[in-house]
Structure formats: structure tokens, C-alpha cells
């Protein structure tokens, strides 16, 4: 059996964690803040894992990271996750030209882009890239409000 992790929080640390837990837009960051808050209540890591649906090792890993680096350690480090296949900074022009040439057939545009860019990707990847580019364009300040798409609030 390993060492028991004990966390004692001062008022400032508790306030930072509660603020992160209540107000952060990032779900996983909120969960990690909750882990530390629960541990500060002298709960066992296995109990916290059951509450939050994590394994005990994951809970302990985040607790150690909090002890080493503070609340910033609970954020996901940059560079995590898969590297995007299509990048706006590099591929937007080629995608725009291909889509203009093959407006009605995304499969033809995809085949042309795969050959031009030298990378294989699915049609879903291309659609997602186009959707994200369109959202970036609509959110820019140059687009008048009446030309922006209406966003549904989910309330009927």
C-alpha cells in the first residue's frame, strides 16, 4: 500500500478550486477541481473515484499533480490529443479552390485534395474542416449580424 495523499487547503486555494469547479467552461477541469475539493474533505481516493467515475490511480495522479503545480496543473497541457490532418493556416486556400471547382461533389474535392496535399483523410474530416472554417468566418467582425446564421438555443 502506498502513501496516503493528504491535502490541506487554505482559503485562497479553496476559493480558486470552487471558482474553477463552478465557473469553468471546461468540463474535465471542473471534475479535477472537484477531485481536489473532495480529497480536502478527507475522503479516500477510491471513494472519490467511485463518485466521479474514475479509477483510483487517475484520481491520485491528478492529486499529485495539484500538489506539485497548483491549480494550473489541473488544466490539460497544450499539445495533448491528435494533431489535426487539415490545418487552417496551411490548407485553407487549397480546400477553398477545390470546393469551388467541385461544389456539388465533396468526394471529388476530397480526392483532389488528397492528391494535392499528399494526405489521406475521410469525407467527415473534410466536412468538419469546412464547418469550422465557416464558423470562424461567421464569427468574424466583418460579417454583418443579419448575415450570420441563427443559433438554436435548444428551447422550444
PyMOL commands that set and color helices and strands:
alter all, ss='L'
color gray80, all
select helices_A, chain A and resi 11-23+27-40+45-52+56-74+88-101+106-117+123-139+145-147
alter helices_A, ss='H'
color red, helices_A
deselect
rebuild
show_as cartoon
